[in-house]
Amino acid sequence: MKVTARDVMVRDFDKIRSNAPIEEAVHLIYNGKVRETGQKTASVMVIDRFNRLTGVISMFDVLYHLRPPVLNYMVSGIDFWNEELESYVKRFKGLTVKQVMSSPVLFVSPDDDLMVVIDRMVRKKCRRLPVLENSRVIGIVYLSEVYYHLCKNLLKTELD
């Protein structure tokens, strides 16, 4: 029996517009939905006014942009005082989703074979892949969902 992205994708996911304030995305991620597997969602799909995917914003993106930009050019970290950190938080709060999101985004089609999905996730070290149909997000394949599906259905592992 052929298993496709459609068979393992999650259909209930959060979306946000690219011009939304970053704090709105932070709120959505912080209060992320808990999926059937017990995993909490750590990202939000960014869409345009036509509901087409333009990017993804994740916990990683938030943390990357919250830290001082000087760390992008340093080999090791440096110490910061709370006062300095507050200025970076203030700068971060003034950003939009578009300024923080990851784009372009790797994606899969709903009828892509599960092995194609797994290969793409492993090669590119992706934790999630949006499922696009006619340029619109119809679901998300999460690495954890694929893993649990394989354990339950192919490896016959009991999930507690």
Residue pairs with C-beta under 8 A, 6 or more apart in sequence:
2 113
3 113
3 114
3 149
3 153
4 110
4 111
4 112
4 113
4 114
5 108
5 109
5 110
5 111
5 112
5 114
5 117
5 129
5 131
5 139
5 141
6 110
6 111
6 131
6 139
7 114
7 149
8 114
8 117
8 141
8 145
8 146
8 149
9 110
9 131
9 138
9 139
9 140
9 141
9 145
10 35
10 139
10 140
10 141
10 142
10 145
11 138
11 139
12 33
13 33
13 41
13 44
13 45
13 137
13 139
13 140
14 28
14 32
14 33
14 41
14 44
14 45
15 44
15 45
15 46
15 47
15 51
15 137
16 24
16 25
16 28
16 44
16 45
16 46
16 47
16 57
16 97
17 46
17 47
17 48
17 49
17 97
18 46
18 47
18 48
18 54
18 55
18 96
18 97
18 98
18 101
19 96
19 97
19 98
20 96
20 97
21 93
21 95
21 96
21 97
22 62
22 65
22 92
22 93
22 95
22 96
22 97
22 99
22 100
23 93
24 97
25 44
25 57
25 62
25 97
25 100
26 62
28 44
29 41
29 42
29 43
29 44
29 57
29 58
29 59
29 62
32 40
32 41
32 42
33 40
33 41
34 40
34 41
35 41
35 142
35 144
35 145
37 144
37 145
37 148
37 159
39 142
39 144
39 145
42 58
42 59
42 127
43 56
43 57
43 58
43 59
43 127
43 128
44 56
44 57
44 58
45 53
45 56
45 130
45 137
45 140
46 53
46 54
46 55
46 56
46 57
46 97
46 98
46 101
46 103
47 53
47 54
47 137
48 54
51 136
51 137
52 135
52 136
53 105
53 107
53 130
53 132
53 135
53 136
53 137
54 98
54 101
54 103
55 97
55 98
55 101
55 102
55 103
55 104
55 105
56 101
56 102
56 103
56 105
56 128
56 130
57 97
57 100
57 101
57 102
58 102
58 127
58 128
61 100
61 101
61 102
62 100
65 92
65 95
65 99
65 100
66 88
66 89
66 92
67 88
68 80
68 84
68 88
70 78
71 77
71 78
105 130
106 120
106 124
106 126
106 129
107 129
107 130
107 131
107 132
108 116
108 117
108 120
108 129
108 130
108 131
108 132
108 141
109 131
109 132
109 133
110 131
110 133
110 138
110 139
114 146
114 149
117 129
117 141
117 146
118 146
120 126
120 129
121 127
121 129
121 141
121 143
121 146
126 143
127 142
127 143
127 144
128 140
128 141
128 142
128 143
129 140
129 141
130 137
130 139
130 140
131 137
131 138
131 139
131 140
131 141
132 138
148 159
151 157
151 159
152 159
